[in-house]
Amino acid sequence: MIHKIIKYSKNSIRLLKQSLENGNIIAVPTDTVYGLIADAYNEKAVNKIFRTKLRPKKLPLIIFVSSIKEAKKIGHFSKYDELLANAFWPGDLTLIVKKKSNKIFYGHKSSTTVGIRIPNHKALLNLLVETKKPFASTSANSHKGKTPRNIDELDIISNKEIAYALISNHKITGTESTIVSMINDKINILRPGRISKPMIEAQIKNLQRH
C-alpha cells in the first residue's frame, strides 16, 4: 500500500497524468477533503469510483475543471452562475448547472444537470492543467463513511482500483464544498458549506444593483 503514496512534484504530476490517461483512479488532496478522481471522459474509469466507494449512480459525482472557460464547455452558465464562479472560484463552491456535454461521465446518464467547481488547491490545479481534461470526483471514502482530510485517514487506499495517492503540503480545510443551484434564478443550497447563503445573496444583490 505504501508504494501507492507519492509526494507532489513535477515528476509525480506527470506520472499521475499518465495514470489517469490509462483509465486509473487516484486519491488526491483537494482544498476541502481527500478525493477520488478519474478522467471524466472515460466512462470505465468513472465507474471504478462508484464501485470503489459502493456509491449508487443516482448520486452523481462533481466535475473539477481548471477554468471557467472549461466549465462552460460542460454546462450552461446563467449570468448568476457566471457571477458566482467569478466571485468564489477557485474555491469551495460547487455550481449545479444544466448539462451541455454528453461526452462526460459522472453518474446516471439521464441526468440533465451537472455540479462543477474549480478547486483551490495548487497540486490538484496543476494536475488539471497538465492533463487538460475535467475530472469526475467525490470524497475518498466508502459511501456514507468518514470523510478523510489527511493521508492517515485514507482507509480506502487499500482498494486495488486506486492506483496512487498523492500527498502535498497544501492546505485541506476538512469541510466539503457548498453545493448551490441557481437554476430558475433562485438560490437553492443542496449542501451547506463554508460559503453561506448570505454570502451568495450579497454577490447577487451587487449584480442586481448594477
N, C-alpha and C positions, 0 to 999 in steps of 0.2 A: 504493500500500500504506500509506503514511504516514497517509492520511486515515482509515484504519480505526482508528488508535490514538487512544483518548480517555482523558483523565485522570479520576480518581474525583472526583465531586461530586454534589450532589443532582440537578442537571440531567442529568448523564450517566447516573445510575441510572434516571431516568425514561425517557431515550432507550433504554437497554438493555432496560428492561421492555417498551417498545413493540415493540422489535425481536424479542424473544422471543415476544411475543404474535402477531407477524406470521409466526412459523414459522421464524425465522432461528436460526443457531447463532452463539455468540460465544466468544471466548477470554477467560478471566478468571484473575486470580491467586487461588490458594487458600492455605491455611495450609501446604500441603505442596509442591505444584508448580503450574505453569500448567496450566489445564484447559480443556476444551471443554464447554460446557453447552447444553442445549436444554430446552424445556418438556416435562416427562416425560409430559404428557397428549397431546402432539402426535406421533403416530407418524411422520409425514413428516419432521418436524424431527429427531427422534431418528435416523431412518435417514440423515440428512445426516451425522451424526457418524461412523457406520460407513463411509459412502462416503469421507468426507474422510480418515479415518485408514487406510483399507483394512483395517479390522478385521473379522474374522469375527463373525457374530452369535452364534455359540456362546460367545463371550467377552463376557458381559454387562457393561453399564455399571453404575456405582453411582448411587444416588439421594441427592442433597443435600436436606435439609429444614431448616426454621428452628426446629423444636421437637420434643420427644419426643411431644407430642400429635399433631403432623402425621405423625411416623414411625409411630405406632400406627394411622393410617388406611391405611397401605400394607402393614404387616407385623404378624404375630402375635409379641408380645413375651412371653417367659417371664419368671419372676422374676429369672433370671440376666441375661437381655438388658436388662431394665429397670435392674438394679443397675449393669451396666457402662455403660449410657447415662448414668445419673446421675453416675457416677464420672468418665467421660472425655469427655463431650460438653459444650460444643463442643470438638472435638479430633480428633486423627488416629487414630481407631479406627473402622473400618467393621464393622458388625454384619451378619452373614448371618442372616436370619430367614425364616420361612415367609411366603410372599406372601399378602396378604389381598385387595388390589385388582387387578382385571384391567383397570383403566382406564389404568394407567401402562405406559409402553413403555421398555425398556432392553436389549432383546436378543431372544433366541429366546422366542417366545410360550409355549412348553411349559414354561418354567422354573417351578418351584414355590417357589423361594427368591429373595430379593432382598437386595442389600447396601445399607445405609443409614448415613448419618452426618450430623452437624451440623458444618460446617466452622468452625474458629476463626479467621475472617478477617472483619474488620469490613465491608469493601466488599462482599464476597460475601454475608454475612449480611443486610446492608441490602437488597441486590437480592432475596434470597429473601423477606424480609418485605414489600418493596414489591410484588413480583409475586404473592405469595400462592399460589404453586404450587411443587411439587417440581421439581428439575432432574435430568435424566439427565446424567451427567458421566463423563469419563475424561481422562487426561493429554493435553495439546495437542501431540501428536507423531504422526508416522506410525507404524503398527503396528511394534513392536519397535525403533523409533528412540530416540534420546536423549531423556530426559525433561527438559523445559525448566523452569528455575526463575526465569528473567527474560525480559524482552521481547526482548532481543537474541538469544536462543536460539530464538525462536518462528518457525522457518522455515515452519511450516505456515500462517502468517498470509496468505501469498500465494494460498492456495486461495480461489477465488471463492465457495465456500459459506460462508465465515466473514465475517459482516457487520461485526463490530467486535472490537477487542482492548482490554481495559481495563487501565490501569496505576494503581497506587496505591503509597503509601509503607508499607503494612502488610507485616509480615514473611512471607517464604516460606522454609520450612526446607530444601526440596530433597529431603526424604525422604518417600516415599509412605506412606500410612496403613497401619497394621496391619489385616489383614483376619482376623476371627475368627468362627467359627461355634460357637454354644452349643446347637445342635440336639441333642436327646437328653441335654442337660445335661452334655456333655463338651466340654472346650476343644479346638478344632481350629483351629490357626493356618494360614490359607491363604496369607497373605503376611506375612512378618515386617516390622516397622517399629519405631519408637521405643518404642511401648507393648509391653512384652515379656510372655511367658507368665507369669513370676513376678509381674509387676505385676497381671495379671488374676487369677491364683490367690490373691493376697493379698486382693483385693476379695471373692472368693467365700468364702474362709475366714472373713472377717469376718461375712458374711451367715449362714453356717452356724453360727457360734458364738452368734448371737443367735436 
